[in-house]
Amino acid sequence: MAVAFVGGAALGAVFGELLRAVEDVVSKSASFNSILKQLQSTLNRVTPTIEDIEKLNRVLDRPQLETDMFTDRLREGQRLVLKCAKVRCWNYCAKYSYAKKLMALEKSLLNFFIIDVAAVNYRDTKDVLVAVNRVDSKLDRMGTMGGFVGCCGIPGVRDFVVGFYEPLRVLKMQILDGKEQVVVISAAGGCGKTTLAKMLCHDAEIKVKFGDNIFFVIASKTPSIMVIIEKLFQHKGYPVPAFQTDEDAMNQLVHMLKKFGPNPILLVLDDVWSGLESFIEFLKQQISDMKILVTSRFEFPRFNSTIKLKPLKDQDAKALFCHSAFPHHGSSSIPDDLVNKIVKGCGGFPLALDVVGRSLCGRRKEIWKHVLKQWSEGQSIFDSESNKELLTCLQTSLNTLVERYKECYLDLASFPEDQRIPATALMDMWVELYNLGENGEDTIAILDELSKRSLVEQVIVRKDASDASGYYNEHFVMQHDLLRELAIHQSSQEPIEQRTRFIMDIRGTDLPRWWIEQGQHPIHARLVSLSTDEMFSSNWHDMQLPKVEVLVLNIQTRDYTLPQFMEKMDQLKVLIITNYGFCSAEIKNFPLPRYLSSLKRIRLEHVSISSISNSILQMRNLRKLSLIMCEIAEAFRNCTVHIPDMLPNLVEIVIDYCNDLVEFPAWLCNIRFLKELSITNCHELVAIPEGFGKLQNLEVLRLHACTKLLELPKSIRSLHKLDFLDISDCISLTELPEQMGELFSLRNLHMRGCQGLSELPCSVKNLEQLKEVICDEETAYLWEQYKIDLINLEINVLKEDVNLDWLHDLQP
């Protein structure tokens, strides 16, 4: 749209004056009748556009800077027309001169709308698409936490895309003008189906037709109709009903969708495997003014309109590869024929071109030749012929990793496809499996390397968060589903009993036959991952897993029972339970009493715990407890026991996005050896008890974004080992305790966003070890008067860096 160029109230007024002048002279003078009527016709044709521009600019509050020259031209035109009315019919010289000027005026008007408006229309469309991509990406990345689960916004498109012009043109034609309601994009993994779908959703013509009624839903291998419908309700801001059955959910969805208008609806179901055909057919029959776009590795014969996405042609493939392999477009010592052979070996698959290009970026010519040799000797890792070349390329990229990085990469398959993997969960695993450092730096370094090789995509919600003394709770990675399959395949080359990783995706209540037949034969895996969907009944078959050190349970049901065979896991060190369903999951039998002796790390996400039994309080080896988006208030309230030397090795507690936590439990203050406590994004937390001072070994305290926290306890004076304190975005804090000056070891203080503070306690001048304060401009001036006493203090004023760039993507 050209609003930014032609907007402003003055433009409409001047345009109206010119039109009225033309109409008046036409009715009173015959001297220039034909020319003025032509001019009048031109003005009448553009009048609706001018009126629309006026309305839009009033809504958008657009400036008029770009329209001044055109407005001046309209005023000159008005004066010219009025002068024409005074020209006598016998004055042929004047008539000739003014006729030429009128024709020039009409031509300038046409040029403006044909050339200038079109050019700026293109510019503004690009600006809008950039802004939309940023906003979409931000919302998509926020979808991980804090009530944004289920957002169906359009993910952003990568910055460099080639070879999709023709497929996009064909797809647009079918969506805009085709008779079929359901359009399927079918291709092998890694061919760019999702990219094409994203490009369609961001297309200007598509946005004009469908407006806000575009929904982008990742279906995945085990789709849940209820979860998809719950996401659609939430995305539009509607209360999510308590659906009784899939049929009930579908009926209520149709009832909601029929309220939308005046635009039609575009629903994108991305990465559909099977199980949604009946849902799609139902929507097709119930809502006539709706288009459904499906991307899938499979073809669906029941839907007539299918676009088979083909690999990139040679020129486009080379352009994409070179963008990844030579990102700075500088001179390269790699011969062109060698580049061409590598490009050919990638088979035109966009994912392979990108992955292999990045893996060879900056590498010597000998490495490139070695890769070619490996390809010539390699074999397909899957049976599918269509994936042969792509998977051979991907496997070669994986083989270039050093052993530790490769092992860590294979561990990523423990988490479901199309889900963000928390860096902190990986830290918990890798500290115990590979003896990595507990501060997270080793883990982040590994993820950075995997990201550089395009084996994962890093997603950092707040880039500044990782600077906060090893805080990585808002750091995630995503793994392409094809790469996850590759990792699973690599981990499955040995017989089941001998595998170091045992990864199972269970659909419904169907356990594989070999599991049942396995009987009492032990599986010696160190890492076990069991993923179940919303239909799973928790009816586990017995298994022997005597060497398991890390157990990852990915669940979707609202009620979940831990498998009884966990009681035999005597070497279990890490337990990770993550609920990917819409509602919080109630863990019925947590914790089991007999498998706790070796546990060092427990991470629970999006689950509900109703009680904390004595058994967990006596876990002598537990070092870290993480509760993310959990319902824990009832369990904390019900715990009144006091056990001597309770949790003697627990050094870290993480409580993040637990919005039912109103007061920090007093009994937790008895954990004497606790060194690090993070209570972040707990927006209902109001109070911290005075007994908090008993945590005398505490070195790191994070209270970031506890927006209702009213004050810090006076007993904070007893935390003489506290080195790091983060109270950023605690907007309800109006003062800090006078005892702050007794934090003699405090070196780092983060307090950006503490808008309610109007002064600091005088005792802060005694913080002689304080080296850095990170705050905003409103708070920085409060510290200036104390810089005389705190000669080593550095005050850093930072702007908030929330990655809502992720407007990723999201992504993966």
N, C-alpha and C positions, 0 to 999 in steps of 0.2 A: 504494500500500500504506500501511497505517496503522501501520506498525511504530514510527515515531518517536513516536507518541502513546500507544500502548498497551503499549510494551515494558517490559522489566525483569523480573528473576527474582522480585522480591517480588510482582509482580502474579499470576504463575502460582501461587505458594504460597498466597496469600490466597484466590484463586479456588477452588483445590482444597479449602481448609478450609471454605469456604461450601458447596460442593457436597456434601461429606461430611456436613456438619451437616444439610442438607436431607434427604439420604437416610436418615440415622439417625432423624430426627424422624418422617418418613413411616412408617418401619417400627415405631415405638413408640407413636405417638399418632394418634388418629382425629379429633381436634378440628379440625384445619385440613387434612384429608387432600386435598381437591380443590384448594385453593389451592396447597399445597406441591407436589403432583404437577405442576401447571401450571408452577410455578417450576422444579421439577426438569427438566421437559422443555425449558424455555428454556435452562437452564444446559448441558444435554447438547448442545443444538444449537450453542452457541458454543464448546464445549470444543475441537474441532479447531482453531478459529481461535486460541484462546489458546495452544495447544501450538505452532502454527506461529510465533506471535509470539515465544514463548520461544526457539525455536531460532534464528530470524533475529536476535534481539537479542544472543544469545550470540556469533554470528558477527560482527555489526556493532558490538558493544560499545556499544550505545545507552544513553543516560542515562535515568533514571526520573523526571526533574523533572515531566514533563507528566502522569504517571500517579498522582501522590500522592493527589489528591482522589478519584479513582475507587477507588484501593486502600483509602482510609479508608471509602468507602461500602460496599465489600465486607465490611470488618471489622464495621461497624455492622449489616449484614445478617446476618452470622454470629451476632452477639450477639442479634439479634431472633429468629432461628429457634430458638436455644437457649432463649430465654425462652418461646417458644410451647409448648415441651415441658412446661413447668411449669404451664400454665394448666389449671385444673380444668374439667371438662365442664359443671358447673353454673353457672360464672361467666360469664354471658352478656355482661355489660358488658365484661369483659376480652377475651372471645373476639371481640366486635365491633371493639374497638379494635385488637387485634393483626391481625385479618383485613385491616383497612384499611391497616395498615403493611406487611403482606406484599405486597398488591397494588401499593402505592406502590413497593416495592423492585423488583418485577418490571418495572414501567413504567420506572423509572429505568435498569434494565439495557438494556431495549429501546431507549430513547431514546439511550443512549450509543452503541450499535452502529449505529442507524439514522441518527442526526443527527451526533453528534460525530465518530465514526470516519469517516463519509462525507466530512465537511468537511475533516478533516485529511488523509484519503486524497487528496482533490483538491489540497490544498496541497503534500503531499509529492511527488505525481506531477509537479506543475509544477517543484518543486525538482530532482527527478531529471532531468527533461528539460533544464532549464537546465544542469545539471552535465554531462549527456551531450553536449549541443551544444558545450560548451566543450572537453571532452576530444576529441570527434570533430574539431572544428576545429583543435585543436592538432596532433593526429596528422596530419591532412590537410596542414597547412602544413609540418610537418616532412618530409612525403613528398618534398620537393624534393631533399634532400641526405642524404648520409651513410648509405646503406644502407636508407633508407625508401622507395626507389622501388618502386612497385607496391602500396602500401597500398590496400586496398579498404574502408576504413572509411566510415561514413555521414557525408557533409558536413553542416554545420550549415544551419539554415533561417534566412532573413532575419528581421529583428525585426518586420516589419509585413507581414502577408499577409491579403488579403481575397478573398472570392468563391470560396474553395476548399472550403467546408464540404460542399456537396452532392457535388462530384466525389470528395472524399476518402471520403465515406460509401459511395458506389457502388463505389469502388475497393477499400475495405476489405471490403465484402461479397463481392466477387469473389475477393479473395485469401484471405479466411478461410473462406468457405462455398461459393464457386463450384467447379464441376466442372472447368473448364478449367485446365490447368497453366500456360499462357502467357497473360498479359494484356498488351495493347498500349495505351499512351497515345499517341494520334496527334493532332498539331496542327501548325499553322504555327509557324515560329520566333518566339520571344518570347512565346508564350502561357502559359508556366509549366509545361511538362511536367516539367522537372527539379525545380521547386519542389514539385509535387504528389508526385513520387516520394520526395523527401526527407521531406516531411511524413508520408507513409505509414511510412517506416522509423523515424521517431521516435515514432510512435503507441504508446501504452502497451499496447494490446491486441496489436498486432503484435509488440512486443518480448516480451510474455509467451509468445506462441505460438512464435516462432522463436528467441528467446534470442540466443545469440552467433552463430547461423548466418545472419546477414544480411550480404550482400556487395553493395557498390555499386561498379560498374565503369563508367568512361567509355569507350564504344566508339569514338567519333569516325568521321570519314568513311572512313578507310582502316584498318579494324580488323585486328589480327593475333591470330589464335586462340592462337598460342603465347605471345605477350606477355600476353594476358588470363589464360591459365592459369598462367603464371609468377607473375603478381601474386597470384592466388588461393592458390597454394602459399605464397608469402612471407607473405601476410597472416595465415595460420594458423600461421606459424612452422615450416613443413615445409621440409626441404632441397629446392631446386629441381632436378629431374632434368635431364639433358641430353636433351631431346626430339629424336627423329630426324625425325618428321613431325608434321603436325597431328593425324593419326589416333592416333599414339602419345601425343601430349600429351592428347588427349581421353580416351583409355582410362585413362591414369594419373590424370587428374583425377577420373573417376568412381570409381576405386578409392579415392582419398582421401576423396571426399565421402561414400561409403558408411560410412566410419568414424564420421561425426558422429552425434550423438544426445544425448539422446532427442528433441530438437526437430527439426522439419522444417527445410528450407533455403529461404531466399528470396534469389534472385539478381536484382539490378537491373542491367540493361544500359542505360545512359543514352546518348542521342543516337546511336542505331543508324541507319545509312544503308542499307547493303546488305553482303552478304558473310557474315553471321552466321546466316542461316536454317538452314543444315545443322547448325551447331553447336548451336543452340537445339533443333532437332528431335532431335538425338542425345541431349542431356541429358534431354529430355522422355521419350524411350523408355527410357532407362537407369535413371532415378531417379524412382520414382513419388511419393515423399514430398518433392516439390520444387515450388516456385512460381517462375516466371520473369516478371519485370516488365520490359517493353521500352518505352522512350520513343523516339519517332521522329517526324520530319516526314512520314513516309510511312506508308501503311497496308500491312499484310501479310495478304493474303486467306487465306493458308494457316493463320493463327491466328484462331480464331473469335471470341475475346473481345477486342473493341476498344472503348476509351473515347475518344471524339472530344472533346477539350477545346475548349470554345468560349470566345470572348472574354468579358471581364467584363461584367456587366450595368451599366446606367448608374450606379446608386447605388454599387456597389462600385468601379467605375472612377473615379468622382469622389473617393471616399475615398482610393484609392491615389494618385491624382494630387495631391490636396491635401497628402497626407503628404510628398510629394517637393517640391512647389512652395512650401508654407508649413510648413516643418519645426517652427517654434516655435509654431504655432497662434495667432499674433498677428493683430491686425487687418490687413486688406489693402486697398489702394486699387484693387485689380483688381475690376471689376464682376463680379457673379455670372454674368451672361449671357455675358461674355467667357470666364470659366472653363469654362462649360458647352460653349461652342463648341470650345475647345481640347480638352476631354475627348472630345467627340464625334469630333473629327478624329483622335484616337489609335486609334479603332476598337476600344477595349476590350482592346488588347494590353498586358499588364502591363509588358513591357519598354519599349514606347513611352511609356506613361504615366509610368514612372519616369524615363526619359531626358529626355523633354520637360519634365516637371515640374522636374527639377533644372536644366535649361538655362535655364528662365524664372524660377527662384528669385531673388528680389531685383531683378528687372528691371522697368523702367518699363512703364506701360500701352501706350505707343506701340510698344514692342518686341513685346508680345503681339499687337497688331493687325497688325504687320508679318509676324509668323509666320503668322497666319491668311491673310494675303494671299498669301504664298508657297505655302501649301498649295493655295489655290484655283487657282494658276497652274502648280503642279508636276505632273510625270508620274511614273509608276512606273519605278523603276530596274531592276527585274527583270521577266521575262515572267510570273511566277507571279501570278495574280489574287489568290490568298489572301494574298499578302504586300504587295499594293499600298499599302494605307493605312499599314501599319507602316513599310515602307521609305521611303515619302514623308516620314513624320514623322522618321525617323532621318536621312535626307539633309538635312532642314531643320536639324536640330540640328548636323550636321556643318558646314553652310554658315555657321553663326554663329561658327565659330572664326576667329581671325586666321590669316593665311597660314602663318606658321611653325608654329603649333600644328597646323594641318590637315595640313601636310606630315609632321610627326612622327607624327601619328595614322595616316596612311596607311602609314607605314613599319612599324607594328606588325604588319601582315599578312604581313611577312616570316617570322614565326614560326608554327609549327603551331597549329591550333585546340586548345582545351582544355589548353594548356600554359602554365605560368608563364613570363613573359618577364623575364629578369634585367635590372635597371636598368643594371647595368654594361655589358651588351652594347649597350644603347641608347646609353649614353654614348660607347662606342667609335665607333658609327655616326655619331652626331650631331656629335661634335667635328669629324669630317672633312667631313661633308656640309654642315653649317650653321655651322661655326666656333664652336660653343658652348664654354664654359669647360671646361677639363680637370678641374677639381675636382669636377664632378658637380652643382653647385648649380643650374645652368641646366636640366639634365635633370630633376632632381627637381621643380623648379618647374613644368615642362611636364607631368610626370606628375600632379602635384597638381591642376593645372587640368583635365586630362582626367578625372581621378577625380571631381572635383566635378560634372562634366557627365555622369557615369555612362557615359562612353565606355570606361573601364577600371576595374578594381578593384585597389587597391593591397594588397599582401600584404607585411608587414614581419615577418620571423621574430623578430628582436631589435630592438625599437624603440630601444634605447639604442645599437645598433651604428652608426647613422648619425651619432651624436655623436662618433664616434671619428675625427676628422680626415678627413672625407670618405669613410669606409668604408661602401660601399653593397652589399657582396656578399650581404647577406641581405635585400635589398629587391627585390621583384618586382611585376609587374603582370599581370593577366589580362584578356583581351579576350573578350567573348561571341562565339561563333562567328558569329552573325548580323551583329554589327558588323564582324567580320573580312571577311565576304562583302561588306559594304557598302564597306569600304576597298578590297578587290580590284576591285570594280566601278568605283569612282571612279578607280582607277589604270589602268583598261583602256578608257577612253573614246577614246583616240587610237589610230591605227594602231600595230601592234607596233613598227615600226621607229622611231617617234617617241616612244615612252613613256619617261618618266624612271624608272619602276620596271618590272621584269620579274619577275613572281611566278608560279612554276609548281609545282603539286602533281602529281607523277608516280606513278602506280599501277603496280606490277609493272614489266614491261619495255616497256610500251606508251608510246612517245613520240608526241605528237600529230603528225598528218600535216603540219600547216603547218610544224612544226619541221623535219622532214625536207626538205620542199619549199623551206624558206627558203634553203637552199644557202649561198652566200657573201654574201647580202645582210646588211649589218651592222644590229645593233640598238643604238641609241644610249642605252640606259638607264644611269643612274649607279648604281642599286641593283638587284642581281639576287639573287633568292632561289629556290633549287631544293630542293624537299622530295621525298624518295624513301622508299619503305617497305621492309620487310624482304625483299621479293622482288626488289628492283632488282638488276640484274646488273653495274652500273657500265659498261655498254656504251653510252658516250655517242656521240651524233652531233655532228659538228662544228658550231660556232657562231662567229659573229663578234660579239664584244662589246668593241669597242675603247675605250669610254668608261666602263667599269665602275670605280667607286671603292670600292664595298662589295659583297662577295660573302658571302651567307649560305647555308650548306649544312646542311640538316636531314636527318639520316640515321637509319636503324634497323638496317642490316645489321651483322653482326659483322666482316666484311671489306669495306673500302671503298677504292676507287681514285679519286683526284682526277681530274676531267676534264682531258684534255689541252689543251682549248681555253683553259685558264687561262694557259697559257704566252704567250698573245697579249694578256693583259690588262696592258698596259704602265702603265696609270694606277691599278691596284689599290692601294688604301691600307689597307683593312680586310678581314681574312679571319676569318669566324666559322664554326666547325664544331661542331655540337651533335648528339650521338647521343642519341636518345630511346628506343633499344632497351633491353632488360633487361641485356644484357652489354656490357662495354666493347668498343668497335669499334677494330679495328686499321687504321690508315691506312697503306696499302701504299707509297705513293710520296710521303711527306711529307719534306721539301718539294720541290716541283718547282723546278729551278734557275733558270729563265729569267723568272719573273714576280715576282721578289722585289725588284727595284730600287726600286720606289715604296712597298712595304708599310711601313706605320707601326704597325699594330696587328694582333696575332694573338690570337684567343681560341679555345681548344679545350676542349670539355666532354665528359666521359665517353668519352674515346678513349684508345687506347694508342699510344705512340710508341716504337719500338724503337731509333731512332738519331737523332742530331742531326748532320746533315752540315755540312761546312765552309761550304756555301752559306748556311745560316741564320746562322752565326756571322759572316758577312761582310755581313750586311744593314745597310748604313750608315744607312738611314732609319728603322729599326725603333725606335719609342719605347715601346711597351708590349707585354708578353707575359703572357697570362693562361692558366693551366692549372687547370681546375676538374674535380675528380673524375677525374683522368687517371691512367693508369699510366705513370710517367715514370722510375722508378728505373733501369731497364736503360739507357735512353737517356742518362741523366746519368752512369752508371758508365762507359759505353763512350766517353764524350767525354773525351779526354786531350789534345786539341790546345791550343796556346797561340798565339793570333793577336794580333799587336800591334794596339792600338787596336780590340780586338774590340767589336762592337756600340757604336760611338761615340756614338750618339744614344739608346740605350736608357736611359730614366729611371725605368721602373716595371716591376716583376715581381710578379705575383699567383699564388700557389700555394695553392689552397684545396681541402680534402677530398681530397688526394692521399695515400692511406693506405699506399702502398708506399714513400714517402719516409722513409728511416731517418736519413740524414745529409745535411746541406746540402752540395751539391757544391762542392768547393774551387775548381774552375775558374770558377764564377760570381763568385767574389770578385775576379776580374780585370776585371769590368765597372766601370771607374773612375768613370763619370759617373752611375751609378745613384743616384737620389734617393729612391725609395720602394720598399720591399720588404715584401710581405705574405705570410707563411707561416702560414696559419690553418687550424684544424681538421685538421691533419695529425697524427693521433693516434699514429703510429709514429715520429715524428721524435724522436731521442734526443740527437743531438749537432750542434753548430755548430763548424766548424773555426776554429783560431786565425787563419787567414788572413782571417777576416771583417773584421778591422780595416783591410784595404786598401780597403774601401768608404767612403772618407773623405768622399765627397760625399753620403752618405746623410742624409736629413732626416726620414724617417718609417720606422719599423720596427714591424711588427705580427707578433707571435708568439702571437696569441690562440688559446687552446684547443689548444695543442700539449701534450697531457696527459702525454706521456712524456719531455718535454725535461728533462734533468737539471741543466743549468747553462748560464749565458751565458759566452762566451769572455772571457778577460781582455783580449784585444785590443780589446774594445768601447771601451776607453779612447781609441782613436784616432778615434772617430766624433764629432769636435768640432763637426760641423754638425747633429747629431741634435737635432731639435726635439720629436719625438713618439715615445713608446715605449709599446707595448701588450703586456703579458705576462699579461693576464687569463686565468684558468682554466688556467694552466700549473701544475697541481697537484703535479707532481713536483719543482719547484724548491725546494730546501731552503735555499739561500742565494744572495745576489747578490754578484758580484765586488767586491772592495774598490776596484777601479778605477772603480766607478760614479761616483765624485765628480769624475771628469775629463770627464764629459759636460757641458761648460760651457754648451752652448746648449740643454740640455733644458728645455722649458717645460711639457710635459704628460706625465704618467705614469699609465697605466691598469694596475692590478694587483689587480683584484677576483678573488677565487677562488684566490689564491696561498696555499693553506692550509698548505703545508709550510714557509713562512717563519716562523722564530721570532725573528729579529732582522734589523736592517738594518746594512750596513757603515757604520762611523763617517764614511766619506768623503762620505756623502750630504749632510752639512752644508755641503759646498762647492758644492752645486747652486744657486748664487745666482739663476739665471734661472728656477728651477722655480716655476711659478705654480699648478699644479693637480695634485693626486693624487686619482684616483678609485679607491676600494677598498671593502672591506667592513669590518664592525665588528671582525673578528678582526685586521685589518691596520692599522686606523686608529691604534690605540694605539701602534704601533711608531713612528709619525711624530711623536707629541706631543712627545717630548723634543727634537726638532730644530726645532720651530717658533720657538724662541728665536733660532736662527741664520738660519732661512729666514723672514724677517719678512713676505714677500709670499705665502707658501704658503697655499693654500686646500685643505683636505681634505674631499672629498665622499664621503660614505658612501651608496652606492646599493644597492638591492635589485635582483636580476636581473630584467629585464623581457623574458622570452621569450614571444613571441606564440603561446601554445598556447591564443588567444582564438578563434584560428583553430582552442574547443571549445565556410570560408570564403567559408559560403562560402562556401577555399577556394574557394579557390574558387576565378566570376568573377566 
